[in-house]
Amino acid sequence: MYPDVALHIAGTWCSASSGETLPIINPATGELIGHVPVASRTDLDRALEAAERGFRQWRGVSAFDRSKVMRKAAQLLRERVDAIAQTMTLEQGKPMAESKTEVLSAADTIHWFAEEGRRAYGRVIPARADGVLQLVIKEPVGPVAAFTPWNFPINQAVRKVSAALCSGCSVILKGPEDTPASCAELVRAFVDAGLPGDALSLVFGHPPEISNYLIPHPVIRKISFTGSTPVGKQLASLAGLHMKRVTMELGGHAPAIVFKDADVGKAVQVLAASKYRNAGQVCVAPTRFLVHDSVFEQFVEEFVNRSRSVKVGNGLDPVTQMGPLVHARRIEAMDAFVADAKEQGATLRTGGTRLGNQGFFYEPTVLTDVPLTSRLMNEEPFGPIAAIQRFSDDDEAFTEANRLPYGLAAYGYTTSAATAAKLGASIESGMVSINHHGLALPETPFGGMKDSGYGSEGGSEAIEAYLNTKFVTQSSV
């Protein structure tokens, strides 16, 4: 049921030259389901040579014809959705419905960038003198090194790859070792659609070794990374030493503010679904719930009831609403967050323990009155834990929302236009969603501020990072 995983270098699917592999574990069972090849420096050198050739070839293809290839890749993903979704659930654990949604969303992303790439316009600047022509030209920046995580093995990669390819860049994609096969299917769709083999390589291996070799390499001109803030800072520093353009989509600790005039039922429904999607292993998942005193008990009661009703199990089971965490280390991390919060005086309302002894399942967990000194209120849990706090003054909520150095996503619920306007203006976050969760659409910016990174991986802003701006001025005399 689980496919063999290979590297893709220079148009060929291949094993690692060293023969080294890493195990792939099904997080729902804890069983070994496959092996992922570990790229050596020899493999990386081949990928770099291919990227250099691929850039020269792919940049020469018109934006119109690049769009055709990309739209074909999107169609192939749609046709293969069932098989790819099953592979994703086996290696990552999320329910099949979420896996299918991810594959289809990736197809939409490719399609959108395919069209937007045809509109990467330059401009003519009116000259001050007769006979002078002033042009602004957009050119692809060059070969790209893209580093993607395991939580959304296709959707994290597809934004980087699509923005790069629609701009005329070639890509070396360092995929996730925990969830490699579904990421490989994304690459396969592009190759089967007619993308030149040199234009897109896929490698796996030991992340520090790969990043430390690719980022400084003179062939690579652009870096895109999604992952934790500490690792992102290290990679951004390395890229800066070599003057490489960088997009960083890093960690968050998203506040969700429920004001006294909110529709509490709607807030609970949407926030609970978002909290437990992908077992909470989502960078934009709400993590710090700030609820007004007047609706606090109602919100907590309804949120706890919804948490208890979540059906946790193997993602292949159609009744499952939340799958396992990706590996045993995440179980240990959840236990540590809960223990620390309880020791500091937090109240455990539900959950807080591992489920069963097979696989890596954890109960949907709710804690209230969590001290600001606790780890849970300062570190991204990246799991199915909700910390619910109360506030009495709106400015108090805004202060808490902005207290941490993160600024990726934030949410708010209110029926007041004035409060909504203040929320949008006051929150220090790259994305703010009010009365619904409307993030991560292909046509909208996706990115953070402060320690959550910089740059965008959505919307027209994403393409700019893959283009150089060249000014050409000429006189007819």
Secondary structure, 3 states (H helix, E strand, C coil): CCCCCCEEECCEEECCCCCCEEEEEECCCCEEEEEEECCCHHHHHHHHHHHHHHHHHHHCCCHHHHHHHHHHHHHHHHHCHHHHHHHHHHHHCCCHHHHHHHHHHHHHHHHHHHHHHHHCCCEECCCCCCCEEEEEEEEECCCEEEECCCCCCCHHHHHHHHHHHHHCCCEEEECCCCCHHHHHHHHHHHHHCCCCHHHEEEECCCHHHHHHHHCCCCCCCEEEEECCHHHHHHHHHHHHHCCCEEEEECCCCEEEEECCCCCHHHHHHHHHHHHHHHHHCCCCCEEEEEEEHHHHHHHHHHHHHHHHHCCECCCCCCCCCECCCCCHHHHHHHHHHHHHHHHCCCEEEECCCEECCCCCEECCEEEECCCCCCHHHCCCCCCCEEEEEEECCHHHHHHHHCCCCCCCEEEEECCCHHHHHHHHHHCCCCEEEECCCCCCCCCCCCCCCHHHEECCCCHHHHHHCCEEEEEEEEECC
